[in-house]
Every structure is written in C-alpha cells, then in structure tokens.
C-alpha cells in the first residue's frame, strides 16, 4: 500500500482497513480545526459530512471487495468551516491517537506525568486535552509497549490453576544488593505494609532493617491478600 502524507484526503486514496480510513479522516479534521459527523457506516461503506448545513463538504469511502482495500470515491468540498468549540480540544482527538503520539516518550519514561503529556500535545498538535484523556492515552501507550496487567500476571511463575488460568495468590522477591547489605544490619527486622490502590487490590509488605548508621535498608518484598496472620 502507498504511504500518504498525513492530513491529506483525495479521491482515489486507498487504505487497507476501515480503521485506517477513520484515522486519516480524523487527522485531516484535527489539523484543519474542523469536524464532521457520520451519515452512514457499515461493513462496506462510510459516508461522512460537515456538521454544519451551510457547508457542502462530504466524503464517501467504499470497500472494493475485489482489490480488498478501502478507497475514497467522492470528496466534495474544501472543508473550510472552523468551529470555536474545538479551539481548546478536538472531539476527534481520542486517547488512542494520542497514545501513538506519545509512544516514544512513555517508552523512555513510563512514569511521565500527565501534565507533561498535556503540554506535549499542546505543543505538537495545538490542542489542550483534558487530564482524563491524557491519563487514558498514557494507559494505552503503556499497554501497547509493555502489555496489559492480565498478560503480565500470566507470566508470573506458579500460582493456582482455575479453569486453565494461572491465578496469583502471593508473590515474594528480593534484590541482590538488599541481600548483601543485610549482612551489615543490626539484628532487628521490621515489617510494614501498604494497600495497593491499582486495578488489582492486595497489600504490599516490606521487610526492613537498619545498618550501623541507622539507615533503613529494605530486605524483601511480598504482595499478599492482606495483613493477616496467615499471610
């Protein structure tokens, strides 16, 4: 397939999937600060037009079954209407599209603050997105790069089998620097815990000790169902 310049639409333009068609139409309108509405959509045809009746812009795309690609057949306009309602944010600028834009940023630093993402979109695309949209975009980017929580949990060794799925019960780990440093600690070990507030609940317990200068050194970590006697 031919790779087109972004933000371009023209008769005869071809796409492999309907999703690529919608993405190209969205990017065109985001760049031109205008929007559209879907007049008709099914598995073989997509018709979109300007939201304002005073403007005659419309675009018709069909699936060519023999060639197995989508092609723009009708493109009337130019689309020159500008709405003041999308001067700050754009209804077609979704979190999935933003996640593609910030992929390299999140890959370099998964802990990038949402405020940084909002500022990046403002600088590169000219829109001020909401905190929620930035948070969702970061979540999508992390899942696209590192996988989602369910996939990560399935990679953990052990656990209980339930209908073919591995169910994590408890997890314990330590690090070599902690192991080596423990030899220089006083003979007092303390255990403290904190609740996990993410998608998966539970409690993180940390065993800590102190060296001769009263510096706190973590020894080991465990994720359990709660601060119970059994756990």
C-alpha positions as CSV (number, residue, x, y, z in Angstrom):
1,X,0.0,0.0,0.0
2,X,1.1,3.6,-0.7
3,X,2.0,5.6,2.4
4,X,0.5,9.1,2.1
5,X,1.5,12.3,3.8
6,X,-0.5,12.9,7.0
7,X,-3.5,15.2,6.9
8,X,-4.3,14.6,3.2
9,X,-7.5,13.3,1.7
10,X,-8.2,12.9,-2.1
11,X,-10.3,10.9,-4.5
12,X,-8.6,7.6,-5.2
13,X,-6.8,7.4,-1.9
14,X,-6.7,3.8,-0.7
15,X,-6.5,2.2,2.7
16,X,-6.1,-1.4,3.9
17,X,-8.7,-1.2,6.7
18,X,-11.7,0.9,7.7
19,X,-9.8,1.9,10.9
20,X,-7.1,3.5,8.7
21,X,-9.8,5.4,6.8
22,X,-11.3,6.8,10.0
23,X,-7.8,7.7,11.4
24,X,-6.9,9.6,8.2
25,X,-10.3,11.5,8.3
26,X,-9.8,12.3,11.9
27,X,-6.2,13.6,11.4
28,X,-7.4,15.7,8.5
29,X,-10.0,17.5,10.6
30,X,-7.8,17.8,13.7
31,X,-5.2,19.6,11.6
32,X,-7.7,21.9,9.9
33,X,-9.6,22.7,13.1
34,X,-13.0,21.5,11.8
35,X,-15.1,18.4,12.5
36,X,-17.6,16.1,10.8
37,X,-20.5,13.7,11.5
38,X,-21.0,10.2,10.3
39,X,-24.0,10.0,7.9
40,X,-23.8,6.3,7.1
41,X,-21.5,3.5,8.1
42,X,-21.4,-0.3,7.6
43,X,-19.0,-3.0,6.6
44,X,-18.6,-1.8,3.0
45,X,-19.3,1.9,3.0
46,X,-18.6,5.0,5.0
47,X,-20.2,8.4,4.4
48,X,-19.2,11.5,6.5
49,X,-20.1,15.1,6.1
50,X,-19.7,18.5,7.7
51,X,-21.7,19.1,10.9
52,X,-22.9,22.5,9.5
53,X,-25.6,22.6,6.9
54,X,-24.2,25.7,5.4
55,X,-21.1,23.8,4.1
56,X,-21.3,21.1,1.5
57,X,-18.2,19.1,2.4
58,X,-18.6,15.3,2.4
59,X,-16.5,12.2,1.9
60,X,-17.7,8.8,0.6
61,X,-15.4,5.7,1.0
62,X,-16.2,2.2,-0.1
63,X,-14.7,-1.3,0.3
64,X,-13.5,-2.6,-3.1
65,X,-14.1,-6.3,-2.5
66,X,-12.0,-7.5,-5.5
67,X,-9.0,-5.5,-4.5
68,X,-9.7,-5.8,-0.8
69,X,-9.0,-2.2,0.1
70,X,-11.0,0.9,1.0
71,X,-11.0,3.8,-1.5
72,X,-12.2,7.4,-1.4
73,X,-14.8,7.7,-4.2
74,X,-16.3,11.1,-3.5
75,X,-14.7,14.1,-1.9
76,X,-16.8,17.3,-2.1
77,X,-15.6,20.5,-0.6
78,X,-13.0,22.0,0.6
79,X,-13.8,21.8,4.2
80,X,-13.2,25.3,5.4
81,X,-15.6,25.7,8.3
82,X,-13.9,26.4,11.7
83,X,-15.7,25.9,15.0
84,X,-14.8,27.9,18.1
85,X,-16.0,24.9,20.2
86,X,-12.9,22.9,19.2
87,X,-10.3,25.7,19.8
88,X,-9.2,24.1,23.1
89,X,-9.7,20.4,22.4
90,X,-11.0,18.3,19.5
91,X,-13.7,15.6,19.7
92,X,-11.9,13.5,17.2
93,X,-8.6,13.7,19.1
94,X,-9.0,10.5,21.0
95,X,-6.8,8.8,23.6
96,X,-5.8,6.1,21.2
97,X,-4.4,8.6,18.7
98,X,-2.6,10.5,21.5
99,X,-1.1,7.2,22.7
100,X,0.6,6.8,19.3
101,X,1.9,10.4,19.5
102,X,3.5,9.9,23.0
103,X,4.7,6.3,22.5
104,X,8.4,7.3,22.4
105,X,8.0,9.5,25.5
106,X,6.4,6.7,27.5
107,X,8.8,4.1,26.2
108,X,11.7,6.2,27.5
109,X,10.0,7.1,30.8
110,X,6.8,5.2,31.8
111,X,6.4,7.5,34.8
112,X,6.0,10.6,32.6
113,X,3.5,12.9,34.4
114,X,0.1,13.6,32.8
115,X,0.9,17.3,32.8
116,X,3.9,16.6,30.5
117,X,1.6,14.7,28.1
118,X,-0.9,17.6,28.0
119,X,1.9,20.1,27.4
120,X,3.4,17.9,24.6
121,X,0.0,17.6,22.8
122,X,-0.4,21.4,23.1
123,X,3.0,22.0,21.6
124,X,2.8,19.4,18.7
125,X,-0.9,19.4,17.9
126,X,-2.2,22.8,19.2
127,X,-4.9,21.4,21.5
128,X,-5.3,21.4,25.3
129,X,-6.6,17.9,26.2
130,X,-8.3,17.0,29.5
131,X,-6.5,15.2,32.3
132,X,-8.7,12.2,31.8
133,X,-7.9,12.0,28.1
134,X,-4.1,12.3,28.9
135,X,-4.4,9.6,31.6
136,X,-6.2,7.2,29.2
137,X,-3.6,7.9,26.4
138,X,-0.8,7.1,28.8
139,X,-2.6,3.9,29.9
140,X,-3.0,2.8,26.2
141,X,0.6,3.6,25.4
142,X,1.9,1.5,28.4
143,X,-0.3,-1.4,27.3
144,X,0.9,-1.2,23.7
145,X,4.6,-1.1,24.8
146,X,4.7,-3.4,27.8
147,X,1.4,-5.3,27.7
148,X,-1.6,-5.1,30.0
149,X,-2.0,-6.3,33.6
150,X,-3.6,-9.6,32.7
151,X,-0.7,-10.6,30.3
152,X,1.9,-9.6,32.9
153,X,0.2,-11.6,35.7
154,X,0.1,-14.7,33.4
155,X,3.9,-14.5,33.0
156,X,4.4,-14.9,36.8
157,X,5.6,-18.5,37.7
158,X,3.5,-20.6,39.9
159,X,0.1,-19.7,41.2
160,X,-3.2,-21.6,41.3
161,X,-4.9,-23.1,38.3
162,X,-8.5,-22.2,37.8
163,X,-10.2,-23.2,34.6
164,X,-6.9,-23.1,32.8
165,X,-5.9,-19.7,34.0
166,X,-3.0,-19.0,36.4
167,X,-4.3,-17.2,39.5
168,X,-1.6,-15.4,41.5
169,X,-2.0,-15.9,45.3
170,X,1.2,-14.5,46.8
171,X,4.5,-13.2,45.4
172,X,7.8,-12.8,47.2
173,X,11.0,-11.3,45.9
174,X,14.3,-9.6,46.9
175,X,17.2,-8.0,45.2
176,X,20.9,-8.9,45.5
177,X,22.0,-5.5,46.9
178,X,19.4,-6.0,49.7
179,X,20.7,-9.5,50.3
180,X,24.3,-8.4,50.5
181,X,23.5,-5.3,52.7
182,X,21.6,-7.4,55.2
183,X,24.9,-8.9,56.5
184,X,25.8,-5.4,57.8
185,X,22.5,-4.7,59.5
186,X,21.6,-4.9,63.2
187,X,19.6,-7.9,64.3
188,X,16.2,-6.2,64.2
189,X,13.8,-6.8,61.3
190,X,10.6,-4.8,60.9
191,X,7.6,-5.5,58.6
192,X,5.4,-2.8,57.3
193,X,2.6,-2.8,54.7
194,X,0.6,-0.5,52.4
195,X,-2.6,-1.1,50.5
196,X,-2.4,-1.4,46.7
197,X,-4.8,1.0,45.0
198,X,-4.3,-0.1,41.4
199,X,-6.6,-2.4,39.3
200,X,-5.6,-5.4,41.4
201,X,-6.1,-5.0,45.2
202,X,-3.9,-6.5,47.9
203,X,-1.2,-5.4,50.3
204,X,2.5,-4.8,49.7
205,X,4.6,-5.9,52.7
206,X,8.2,-4.8,53.1
207,X,10.7,-6.2,55.5
208,X,13.3,-3.6,56.5
209,X,16.4,-3.5,58.7
210,X,18.9,-0.8,59.8
211,X,22.6,-0.6,59.4
212,X,25.1,0.7,62.0
213,X,24.3,4.3,61.0
214,X,20.5,3.8,61.4
215,X,19.9,3.9,57.6
216,X,16.9,1.9,56.7
217,X,17.6,-0.9,54.2
218,X,14.8,-2.9,52.5
219,X,15.4,-6.6,52.7
220,X,12.5,-8.3,51.0
221,X,9.1,-7.6,49.4
222,X,5.9,-9.5,49.1
223,X,2.4,-9.0,47.7
224,X,-0.3,-10.8,49.7
225,X,-4.1,-10.6,50.1
226,X,-3.8,-8.6,53.3
227,X,-2.0,-8.1,56.6
228,X,-3.3,-11.3,58.1
229,X,-1.6,-13.8,60.4
230,X,-1.6,-16.4,57.6
231,X,-0.1,-14.1,55.0
